[in-house]
Amino acid sequence: MLDSLLDACEIILKEQGDPQTCFWLASQAMEMKLWRASEADVRDALNKDIEKHGKSSRFGRTADDEFALRAWT
């Protein structure tokens, strides 16, 4: 069960195995029927999580304006 957009992003990133853009994450979340979110919603949720939790966040931003699971970086 998904509790948040962040959970959906984590599932998608684990399945894909590579960093992805907010646009791609949003489109996959909707295609997989995990969560309804726009690119801006995804970017906002990920950025807020990173700002709030810092290095404890599940996510990190790459140099290419993509997001990845922190465990990969």
SEKE-759397 format. One record per residue: residue number from 1; residue in three letters; x, y, z of N, C-alpha, C in turn. Coordinates in Angstrom, 2 decimals. Example, Ala and Ser with C-alpha at 12.3 -4.5 7.8 and 13.67 -1.06 7.14 Angstrom:
+-----+-----+---------+---------+---------+---------+---------+---------+---------+---------+---------+
!   i !  aa !    n_px !    n_py !    n_pz !   ca_px !   ca_py !   ca_pz !    c_px !    c_py !    c_pz !
+-----+-----+---------+---------+---------+---------+---------+---------+---------+---------+---------+
!   1 ! ala !   13.19 !   -5.69 !    7.80 !   12.30 !   -4.50 !    7.80 !   13.20 !   -3.30 !    7.80 !
!   2 ! ser !   12.85 !   -2.25 !    7.08 !   13.67 !   -1.06 !    7.14 !   12.90 !    0.03 !    7.87 !
+-----+-----+---------+---------+---------+---------+---------+---------+---------+---------+---------+
END
This chain:
+-----+-----+---------+---------+---------+---------+---------+---------+---------+---------+---------+
!   i !  aa !    n_px !    n_py !    n_pz !   ca_px !   ca_py !   ca_pz !    c_px !    c_py !    c_pz !
+-----+-----+---------+---------+---------+---------+---------+---------+---------+---------+---------+
!   1 ! met !    0.83 !   -1.18 !    0.00 !    0.00 !    0.00 !    0.00 !    0.88 !    1.24 !    0.00 !
!   2 ! leu !    0.52 !    2.20 !   -0.82 !    1.27 !    3.45 !   -0.90 !    0.66 !    4.50 !    0.00 !
!   3 ! asp !    1.51 !    5.15 !    0.76 !    1.04 !    6.22 !    1.64 !    1.30 !    7.60 !    1.07 !
!   4 ! ser !    2.19 !    7.69 !    0.07 !    2.54 !    9.01 !   -0.44 !    3.11 !    8.93 !   -1.85 !
!   5 ! leu !    3.22 !   10.09 !   -2.46 !    3.86 !   10.21 !   -3.76 !    5.32 !    9.77 !   -3.67 !
!   6 ! leu !    5.94 !   10.03 !   -2.54 !    7.33 !    9.60 !   -2.35 !    7.46 !    8.08 !   -2.41 !
!   7 ! asp !    6.50 !    7.37 !   -1.84 !    6.51 !    5.91 !   -1.92 !    6.41 !    5.46 !   -3.37 !
!   8 ! ala !    5.56 !    6.11 !   -4.15 !    5.41 !    5.77 !   -5.56 !    6.72 !    6.02 !   -6.30 !
!   9 ! cys !    7.37 !    7.15 !   -6.03 !    8.66 !    7.45 !   -6.68 !    9.71 !    6.40 !   -6.33 !
!  10 ! glu !    9.73 !    5.98 !   -5.08 !   10.70 !    4.97 !   -4.67 !   10.48 !    3.66 !   -5.42 !
!  11 ! ile !    9.24 !    3.22 !   -5.54 !    8.93 !    1.99 !   -6.27 !    9.38 !    2.10 !   -7.72 !
!  12 ! ile !    9.08 !    3.23 !   -8.35 !    9.43 !    3.42 !   -9.76 !   10.94 !    3.43 !   -9.93 !
!  13 ! leu !   11.64 !    4.16 !   -9.08 !   13.10 !    4.22 !   -9.19 !   13.74 !    2.85 !   -8.96 !
!  14 ! lys !   13.23 !    2.10 !   -8.01 !   13.77 !    0.75 !   -7.77 !   13.56 !   -0.13 !   -8.99 !
!  15 ! glu !   12.38 !   -0.03 !   -9.59 !   12.07 !   -0.84 !  -10.77 !   12.94 !   -0.44 !  -11.96 !
!  16 ! gln !   13.15 !    0.86 !  -12.14 !   13.92 !    1.35 !  -13.28 !   15.41 !    1.11 !  -13.09 !
!  17 ! gly !   15.90 !    1.38 !  -11.87 !   17.31 !    1.15 !  -11.58 !   18.26 !    2.28 !  -11.94 !
!  18 ! asp !   17.72 !    3.41 !  -12.39 !   18.54 !    4.56 !  -12.77 !   17.85 !    5.84 !  -12.34 !
!  19 ! pro !   18.62 !    6.94 !  -12.19 !   18.00 !    8.23 !  -11.90 !   17.04 !    8.63 !  -13.02 !
!  20 ! gln !   15.99 !    9.38 !  -12.65 !   14.99 !    9.78 !  -13.63 !   14.54 !   11.22 !  -13.39 !
!  21 ! thr !   13.99 !   11.83 !  -14.42 !   13.47 !   13.20 !  -14.31 !   12.10 !   13.18 !  -13.63 !
!  22 ! cys !   11.69 !   14.33 !  -13.16 !   10.36 !   14.47 !  -12.54 !    9.26 !   14.16 !  -13.54 !
!  23 ! phe !    9.46 !   14.59 !  -14.78 !    8.47 !   14.32 !  -15.82 !    8.27 !   12.82 !  -15.98 !
!  24 ! trp !    9.37 !   12.08 !  -16.06 !    9.30 !   10.63 !  -16.26 !    8.66 !    9.96 !  -15.05 !
!  25 ! leu !    9.05 !   10.38 !  -13.85 !    8.48 !    9.79 !  -12.64 !    6.97 !   10.02 !  -12.58 !
!  26 ! ala !    6.52 !   11.23 !  -12.92 !    5.09 !   11.53 !  -12.90 !    4.34 !   10.68 !  -13.93 !
!  27 ! ser !    4.90 !   10.57 !  -15.12 !    4.22 !    9.79 !  -16.16 !    4.16 !    8.31 !  -15.79 !
!  28 ! gln !    5.21 !    7.79 !  -15.19 !    5.21 !    6.39 !  -14.78 !    4.25 !    6.14 !  -13.62 !
!  29 ! ala !    4.19 !    7.06 !  -12.69 !    3.27 !    6.91 !  -11.56 !    1.83 !    6.82 !  -12.06 !
!  30 ! met !    1.49 !    7.64 !  -13.03 !    0.13 !    7.63 !  -13.58 !   -0.09 !    6.38 !  -14.44 !
!  31 ! glu !    0.90 !    6.02 !  -15.25 !    0.77 !    4.85 !  -16.12 !    0.63 !    3.56 !  -15.30 !
!  32 ! met !    1.38 !    3.48 !  -14.22 !    1.33 !    2.29 !  -13.36 !    0.15 !    2.35 !  -12.37 !
!  33 ! lys !   -0.60 !    3.44 !  -12.43 !   -1.76 !    3.66 !  -11.55 !   -1.37 !    3.61 !  -10.08 !
!  34 ! leu !   -0.18 !    4.17 !   -9.79 !    0.29 !    4.25 !   -8.42 !   -0.17 !    5.53 !   -7.74 !
!  35 ! trp !   -0.12 !    6.64 !   -8.50 !   -0.43 !    7.95 !   -7.93 !   -0.70 !    8.92 !   -9.07 !
!  36 ! arg !   -1.62 !    9.85 !   -8.87 !   -1.88 !   10.89 !   -9.86 !   -1.09 !   12.12 !   -9.45 !
!  37 ! ala !   -0.13 !   12.50 !  -10.27 !    0.72 !   13.64 !   -9.93 !    1.27 !   14.26 !  -11.20 !
!  38 ! ser !    1.47 !   15.56 !  -11.14 !    2.10 !   16.27 !  -12.25 !    3.61 !   16.28 !  -12.03 !
!  39 ! glu !    4.31 !   16.71 !  -13.05 !    5.77 !   16.86 !  -12.94 !    6.11 !   17.81 !  -11.78 !
!  40 ! ala !    5.36 !   18.90 !  -11.67 !    5.60 !   19.87 !  -10.59 !    5.34 !   19.25 !   -9.22 !
!  41 ! asp !    4.31 !   18.41 !   -9.10 !    4.01 !   17.74 !   -7.84 !    5.17 !   16.84 !   -7.42 !
!  42 ! val !    5.70 !   16.10 !   -8.38 !    6.82 !   15.19 !   -8.09 !    8.04 !   15.99 !   -7.67 !
!  43 ! arg !    8.38 !   17.02 !   -8.44 !    9.55 !   17.84 !   -8.11 !    9.42 !   18.46 !   -6.72 !
!  44 ! asp !    8.24 !   19.00 !   -6.42 !    8.00 !   19.63 !   -5.13 !    8.14 !   18.62 !   -3.99 !
!  45 ! ala !    7.52 !   17.45 !   -4.13 !    7.58 !   16.44 !   -3.08 !    9.01 !   15.97 !   -2.84 !
!  46 ! leu !    9.74 !   15.70 !   -3.91 !   11.12 !   15.23 !   -3.76 !   12.01 !   16.31 !   -3.16 !
!  47 ! asn !   11.90 !   17.54 !   -3.66 !   12.72 !   18.63 !   -3.12 !   12.42 !   18.90 !   -1.65 !
!  48 ! lys !   11.16 !   18.88 !   -1.28 !   10.79 !   19.10 !    0.13 !   11.34 !   18.00 !    1.02 !
!  49 ! asp !   11.28 !   16.76 !    0.54 !   11.80 !   15.65 !    1.33 !   13.31 !   15.77 !    1.51 !
!  50 ! ile !   14.00 !   16.13 !    0.44 !   15.46 !   16.30 !    0.51 !   15.82 !   17.45 !    1.44 !
!  51 ! glu !   15.09 !   18.56 !    1.34 !   15.35 !   19.71 !    2.22 !   15.08 !   19.37 !    3.69 !
!  52 ! lys !   13.99 !   18.66 !    3.94 !   13.60 !   18.34 !    5.31 !   14.54 !   17.32 !    5.95 !
!  53 ! his !   14.91 !   16.29 !    5.20 !   15.67 !   15.18 !    5.78 !   17.16 !   15.17 !    5.44 !
!  54 ! gly !   17.57 !   16.02 !    4.51 !   18.99 !   16.08 !    4.14 !   19.52 !   14.72 !    3.72 !
!  55 ! lys !   20.63 !   14.31 !    4.31 !   21.25 !   13.04 !    3.94 !   20.46 !   11.83 !    4.41 !
!  56 ! ser !   19.44 !   12.05 !    5.22 !   18.58 !   10.95 !    5.67 !   17.43 !   10.69 !    4.69 !
!  57 ! ser !   17.26 !   11.57 !    3.71 !   16.21 !   11.39 !    2.71 !   16.48 !   10.13 !    1.89 !
!  58 ! arg !   15.42 !    9.50 !    1.43 !   15.56 !    8.33 !    0.54 !   16.07 !    8.74 !   -0.83 !
!  59 ! phe !   15.98 !   10.06 !   -1.15 !   16.23 !   10.54 !   -2.50 !   17.38 !   11.53 !   -2.55 !
!  60 ! gly !   17.99 !   11.63 !   -3.72 !   19.02 !   12.61 !   -3.97 !   18.86 !   13.14 !   -5.38 !
!  61 ! arg !   19.38 !   14.33 !   -5.61 !   19.31 !   14.96 !   -6.93 !   20.65 !   14.74 !   -7.63 !
!  62 ! thr !   20.60 !   14.40 !   -8.90 !   21.83 !   14.23 !   -9.68 !   22.17 !   15.52 !  -10.40 !
!  63 ! ala !   23.34 !   15.58 !  -10.97 !   23.78 !   16.77 !  -11.70 !   22.93 !   17.03 !  -12.93 !
!  64 ! asp !   22.24 !   16.03 !  -13.43 !   21.44 !   16.15 !  -14.66 !   19.98 !   16.52 !  -14.37 !
!  65 ! asp !   19.70 !   17.09 !  -13.19 !   18.34 !   17.46 !  -12.79 !   17.42 !   16.25 !  -12.77 !
!  66 ! glu !   18.00 !   15.13 !  -12.35 !   17.24 !   13.90 !  -12.17 !   17.27 !   13.56 !  -10.69 !
!  67 ! phe !   16.41 !   12.66 !  -10.31 !   16.38 !   12.19 !   -8.93 !   16.72 !   10.72 !   -8.90 !
!  68 ! ala !   17.39 !   10.31 !   -7.82 !   17.80 !    8.93 !   -7.65 !   17.57 !    8.54 !   -6.20 !
!  69 ! leu !   17.61 !    7.26 !   -5.96 !   17.59 !    6.80 !   -4.58 !   18.96 !    7.10 !   -3.97 !
!  70 ! arg !   18.97 !    7.60 !   -2.77 !   20.23 !    7.99 !   -2.12 !   21.20 !    6.81 !   -2.05 !
!  71 ! ala !   20.70 !    5.62 !   -1.92 !   21.55 !    4.44 !   -1.84 !   22.42 !    4.28 !   -3.10 !
!  72 ! trp !   22.02 !    4.88 !   -4.21 !   22.78 !    4.78 !   -5.46 !   23.88 !    5.80 !   -5.56 !
!  73 ! thr !   23.76 !    6.90 !   -4.80 !   24.72 !    8.00 !   -4.97 !   25.84 !    7.94 !   -3.97 !
+-----+-----+---------+---------+---------+---------+---------+---------+---------+---------+---------+
END
